[in-house]
């Protein structure tokens, strides 16, 4: 891990711990989880929002106003609004993605879940996600929350990461293995 990524993770971890503790104390973890999903979706969908949180060109006030407007529009918990405002005033909005990831981990741990990052060639249906979750639960022994994404370059199959374990059943990896085997022969 690079030094800047380590610093970002440390900053994000402190904010995440504070938000998590307050939400847990107020029994708002399920609403916090919904807020995180909304915020992550907004960051993924909006290049402008990503620019606001990452670009040093925007002033503290501009960042604060933008993130406050987003938080109000999404109906976020007061705790989340306040922490985002604080992060804007300290020019720390660039760690929001790290904070979201850390909070998701804390919530999953609290619920006794583990998160599986699943990359597929095409979007998984709800039935496929449920079946995969059941299969992983049978192997791991804990509830599994699927964090799905799509990478068309896989051609077919899945890449599943649960903790430090990775299972790659993609056609791309099988073709790469075949290509390497053919190089060794010829």
KANORNOR-V172379 format. One record per residue. RES is the residue in one letter. PHI is phi in radians with two decimals (* if undefined). BURIAL is b if it has 16 or more other C-alpha atoms within 10 Angstrom, else e. Layout:
res:RES phi:PHI burial:BURIAL
res:RES phi:PHI burial:BURIAL
This chain:
res:X phi:* burial:e
res:X phi:-1.24 burial:e
res:X phi:-1.11 burial:e
res:X phi:-1.18 burial:e
res:X phi:-1.16 burial:e
res:X phi:-1.15 burial:e
res:X phi:-1.13 burial:e
res:X phi:-1.06 burial:b
res:X phi:-1.12 burial:b
res:X phi:-1.14 burial:e
res:X phi:-1.09 burial:b
res:X phi:-1.07 burial:b
res:X phi:-1.09 burial:b
res:X phi:-1.17 burial:e
res:X phi:-1.12 burial:b
res:X phi:-1.08 burial:b
res:X phi:-1.07 burial:e
res:X phi:-1.12 burial:e
res:X phi:-1.10 burial:b
res:X phi:-1.06 burial:b
res:X phi:-1.07 burial:e
res:X phi:-1.18 burial:e
res:X phi:-1.11 burial:b
res:X phi:-1.16 burial:e
res:X phi:-1.08 burial:e
res:X phi:-1.55 burial:e
res:X phi:0.97 burial:e
res:X phi:-2.10 burial:e
res:X phi:-1.11 burial:b
res:X phi:-1.19 burial:e
res:X phi:-1.22 burial:e
res:X phi:-1.07 burial:b
res:X phi:-1.07 burial:b
res:X phi:-1.13 burial:e
res:X phi:-1.07 burial:b
res:X phi:-1.12 burial:b
res:X phi:-1.08 burial:e
res:X phi:-1.11 burial:b
res:X phi:-1.15 burial:b
res:X phi:-1.11 burial:e
res:X phi:-1.10 burial:e
res:X phi:-1.13 burial:b
res:X phi:-1.13 burial:b
res:X phi:-1.22 burial:e
res:X phi:-1.46 burial:e
res:X phi:-1.97 burial:e
res:X phi:-1.14 burial:e
res:X phi:-1.10 burial:e
res:X phi:-1.15 burial:b
res:X phi:-1.07 burial:b
res:X phi:-1.12 burial:e
res:X phi:-1.08 burial:b
res:X phi:-1.38 burial:b
res:X phi:-1.81 burial:b
res:X phi:-1.52 burial:e
res:X phi:-1.32 burial:e
res:X phi:-1.18 burial:e
res:X phi:-1.36 burial:e
res:X phi:-1.25 burial:e
res:X phi:-1.00 burial:b
res:X phi:-1.12 burial:e
res:X phi:-1.13 burial:e
res:X phi:-1.09 burial:b
res:X phi:-1.07 burial:b
res:X phi:-1.14 burial:e
res:X phi:-1.15 burial:b
res:X phi:-1.25 burial:b
res:X phi:-1.16 burial:b
res:X phi:-1.11 burial:e
res:X phi:-1.11 burial:b
res:X phi:-1.10 burial:b
res:X phi:-1.14 burial:e
res:X phi:-1.08 burial:e
res:X phi:-1.47 burial:e
res:X phi:1.15 burial:e
res:X phi:-1.28 burial:b
res:X phi:-1.00 burial:b
res:X phi:-0.96 burial:e
res:X phi:-1.05 burial:b
res:X phi:-1.17 burial:b
res:X phi:-1.01 burial:b
res:X phi:-1.13 burial:e
res:X phi:-1.20 burial:b
res:X phi:-1.13 burial:b
res:X phi:-1.11 burial:b
res:X phi:-1.09 burial:e
res:X phi:-1.09 burial:b
res:X phi:-1.14 burial:b
res:X phi:-1.16 burial:b
res:X phi:-1.75 burial:e
res:X phi:1.00 burial:b
res:X phi:-2.04 burial:b
res:X phi:-1.08 burial:b
res:X phi:-1.09 burial:b
res:X phi:-1.64 burial:b
res:X phi:-0.96 burial:b
res:X phi:-1.03 burial:b
res:X phi:-1.14 burial:b
res:X phi:-1.11 burial:b
res:X phi:-1.05 burial:b
res:X phi:-1.08 burial:b
res:X phi:-1.14 burial:b
res:X phi:-1.12 burial:b
res:X phi:-1.06 burial:b
res:X phi:-1.10 burial:b
res:X phi:-1.12 burial:b
res:X phi:-1.15 burial:b
res:X phi:-1.07 burial:b
res:X phi:-1.11 burial:e
res:X phi:-1.09 burial:e
res:X phi:-1.49 burial:e
res:X phi:1.34 burial:e
res:X phi:-1.80 burial:b
res:X phi:-2.20 burial:b
res:X phi:-1.75 burial:b
res:X phi:-1.93 burial:b
res:X phi:-1.49 burial:b
res:X phi:-2.07 burial:b
res:X phi:-1.98 burial:b
res:X phi:-2.26 burial:b
res:X phi:-1.28 burial:b
res:X phi:-2.30 burial:b
res:X phi:-1.06 burial:e
res:X phi:-1.37 burial:b
res:X phi:-1.32 burial:e
res:X phi:-1.06 burial:e
res:X phi:-1.13 burial:e
res:X phi:-1.14 burial:e
res:X phi:-1.08 burial:b
res:X phi:-1.12 burial:e
res:X phi:-1.12 burial:e
res:X phi:-1.10 burial:b
res:X phi:-1.07 burial:b
res:X phi:-1.10 burial:b
res:X phi:-1.10 burial:e
res:X phi:-1.16 burial:b
res:X phi:-1.08 burial:b
res:X phi:-1.10 burial:e
res:X phi:-1.44 burial:e
res:X phi:-1.61 burial:e
res:X phi:1.57 burial:e
res:X phi:-2.36 burial:b
res:X phi:-1.06 burial:b
res:X phi:-2.11 burial:b
res:X phi:-1.76 burial:b
res:X phi:-1.57 burial:b
res:X phi:-1.91 burial:e
res:X phi:-1.65 burial:e
res:X phi:-2.53 burial:e
res:X phi:-2.06 burial:e
res:X phi:-2.39 burial:e
res:X phi:-1.12 burial:e
res:X phi:-1.21 burial:e
res:X phi:-1.23 burial:b
res:X phi:1.26 burial:e
res:X phi:-2.96 burial:b
res:X phi:1.50 burial:b
res:X phi:-2.40 burial:b
res:X phi:-2.13 burial:b
res:X phi:-2.04 burial:b
res:X phi:-2.11 burial:b
res:X phi:-2.22 burial:b
res:X phi:1.07 burial:e
res:X phi:-1.62 burial:e
res:X phi:-1.62 burial:e
res:X phi:-2.34 burial:e
res:X phi:-2.08 burial:e
res:X phi:-2.01 burial:b
res:X phi:-1.92 burial:e
res:X phi:-1.27 burial:b
res:X phi:-1.15 burial:b
res:X phi:-0.99 burial:b
res:X phi:-1.20 burial:b
res:X phi:-1.18 burial:e
res:X phi:-1.14 burial:e
res:X phi:-1.11 burial:e
res:X phi:-1.10 burial:e
res:X phi:-1.11 burial:e
res:X phi:-1.09 burial:e
res:X phi:-1.14 burial:e
res:X phi:-1.11 burial:e
res:X phi:-1.19 burial:e
res:X phi:-1.13 burial:e
res:X phi:-1.17 burial:e
res:X phi:-1.29 burial:e
res:X phi:-1.84 burial:e
